[in-house]
């Protein structure tokens, strides 16, 4: 099939997208939250086993032999350096890049809204995310459920306490036998069950925050002060789409470095490359990352919901295959 040069989104849809982004900026301006601009290229990248970065090299002054460069998977590390430098609450709308991601709700290049609120915990940030959703989507007040309760309601099992054999049996009930035989890693099995079983039970008519994820699934979040089994992390779902991922941010540099190193060991075990740790971030946290919470929200998915579309190509001018 011959591809046309034309955009996949109509000009009318792109005008509506522009209005939505302007309304988002007005939302933050009203709250005196500073808009910032950070690099898309970085000398370091994430160690997260679930993310794959784009890697290239730069050759130029001071780098005549070339140096590895990565496209950011999110602006998080650079924004935290600004927070540590005293920026106060900040937000950013920018392009982010993730390899091996493509589909009706995914693109290797996408638009991210990320913001950080100083002196907010993750529940206070959920309140603000909900306010933004009501403004952009005219949605109802969001519901909230713990990760543990979501599993109990959907599958009748406890993700924090029940043995892995019980999780594998649940996977079998949902026809995930091939994966359950292969995935003997507890966290991978939990994520499989969450995606293919638990999420399916959420009411699509109302946004829902899932909070208190297992501590092993929160690379950059604090461990909950009252329950060490869980971390202060949340995700937001609406109409069958994951919209946002947020943390009560970890501000312990030794713990953060240990988590990065542990992730790299997991990457090696999985046959993935070990990624360079961002020591600028570690140094920034060491200097004093303020008490804050942060969240990343997919703009393309938000616009898709606002305009009643079922594919992000309908709200992007030129998706990857037309770039």
C-alpha angles and dihedrals in degrees: 000000000000113000118228121227092230124107118262092226118066118243088246091056090048090052090052090048090053091051091051092051090048089052090051091053090049089051091058095039089057088056093046092241111158119239112222137188121215134174125287090202121063137179089222135039143194124292093207108134091216096057129074118198130209110243129199136148137246123218118187145088111357089006103068091146092047131250130226115256129187132204109233120256087203135346091247102114095048092045091052089054088056091049090052089050090058104263095143119213112353143177137192138193108202148138117273129186133214126174122221092027120117136132144093091311099026138066131175087233116040143153118259130196110201127174140173128204118202114224092012122123119211094265091055089049090051087057091055094045088052090052090053091050092051090051096048102031101025085230129167122259107290123249124227132214133168119245089241094052092046089058093045092050095045103036108010091239134111112236092199101049114015117099120259090248089065090051090051090051089053089051089053091053089057095048095256094126097131092052095042091054090052100038107071089151107104097217094048090050091049091051090049092051092045093052099042102033117012098045090052090065096058118112105251093204096068132042114249131200117209111199141176098047117189111285090240090063099056112078096173103025132095120254109250112264093222102038119032091193091074139047131221095256131127139187128200124220130185131170092351094308130113104229108171146012121203142179142195087232122247110237100180108105096197092051092046092051091048090053092050091050091047090052091053090053089052090049091054091048088053093049093253125132118265107246126220112259117236102238090176086069093047090050091048092053089047091054090054125289105202122240101274149138127224139192137192118210127185110238094194092054092046091052090046090057093043092053096041094244126148100204129049090223086074092063100038123079096217117007120200097278089055098039 
